[in-house]
Amino acid sequence: MAFYKISNPTDHRICVVMVGLPARGKTFISQKLVGYLSWLSIKAKCFTFADFRRKCGHLSPHALEFNKNTGVINEGVESNDEDEDEEVIEEQALEQIRKWFQSENGVIAVLDDTNITSNRRRSIIEFCQKNNIQPIFVESWSEDEDFVQCNVKDMGRKSIEYKHMDPLEAKQKVMENINKFKKNYEPLDFEKDSDLTFVKLNSGSKEILINKIQTYLQSKIVFYILNLDLKPRCIWLSRHGESLYNLEQKIGGDSLLSKRGEKYSSKLPAIVKESAGLKEKDIVVWTSTLKRTQQTAQYLTNKKLQWRALDELDAGICDGMTYEEIEEKYPDDFQARDENKYEFRYRGGESYRDVALRLEPVIMELERQENILIITHQAVLRCIYAYYMNIPQEQSPWVSIPLHTLIKIEPRAYKTKVTTIKANIPAVSTYKVKGTSHVGEAEDVYTKPYGIIKDTSS
Ligand code: F6P
């Protein structure tokens, strides 16, 4: 399916320009948007001006001065002519974006900066016009104090500017910075900016106002942002318990659980409870329509939902076979799949790309929901995991997602946290090693589950 593979003629260059005060979720939106687009094979990149200024050696984290002409913050610039310096830096940073579009055939650049003055935005528009780029402004604002304070805390702890400081001092500095920006903030305006394509998102209440969205890609961006809930939440991922087919090393099918798989299903409620510390009513369980995932969820008394989109990758004519049998009967297909596992489509079945595309509604719904436990299958979990962890497509089919393991994911603006909780119930490995039909967990660094690993044996 080449539907999302945009070859990028020049009319498909979009620059998403973030607008808003610090601590309004701009970085989170930017990172999530780029992750989502990349996951859909749309070439996207996030450009952070603060990073660029820092690289130019123009930043000292503490001395923050607002430059009224350019609408950006000068942070400890030591030159005598700060305005000129800022303009040069701005131009160089925009030049990076231009180069990326040109040399890398980029489709969507996201400019993660405050861009709070009209002047600043107009200079970005000029740049876009010159380079045949469509600008779309995304303003994130909020008067919800809890939401802002939560972001202030996150910035203080994780952003490069503040993370070396004592938490209280960092919080104070972030607040000082916000107050400086507030004085010069010119929100996007339906009258003054009526010619611009923009979105105003109230991140606290999720109210969204839209002006002049014209193209398919612009509306795709808006639809995603509209569904993003910026509140902190967790997602738990688990494969079904070990199945009878797993014991026989067969792929696909709709078999029941093995004895050890049953044991995992009976232990799962306790593991989830310990990891989540939430009441059952606060977590919804999603399964596929296949028996082994429903059997795994049988002792969970949470609300449950079945999704056909969560069914395992369809192995077509190879369904029910072992890898050894496939290698013997279809050696060319077997080799071709190892060479490009993401794109390889089983005859009469699916590829990883097909699975990712059918998962799009699941991902969209996940972004809207609060706490979800997904019980599904190896290939499907690889795709979901790759989305949250920004794993490149070619690596995603090789990620190790062992049986009898619960993975907790906490998406955050600066880094997604992963905790892997082992149920301590033995199970076979279903990991097919590249280049052979052998099965066993791999050594490669990209194939290991990431993050903190916990064991429930203690
Ligand atoms: O072996 C278990 C299984 O879920 C199969 O049903 C499925 O075909 C396979 O894993 C997907 O993994 P891979 O893409 O590595 O073959």
Residues whose N, C-alpha, C, O or C-beta is under 5 A from the ligand:
A	BS01	F6P	K250 I251 G252 E312 L313 A315 H377 Q378 A379 P397 T430 K432
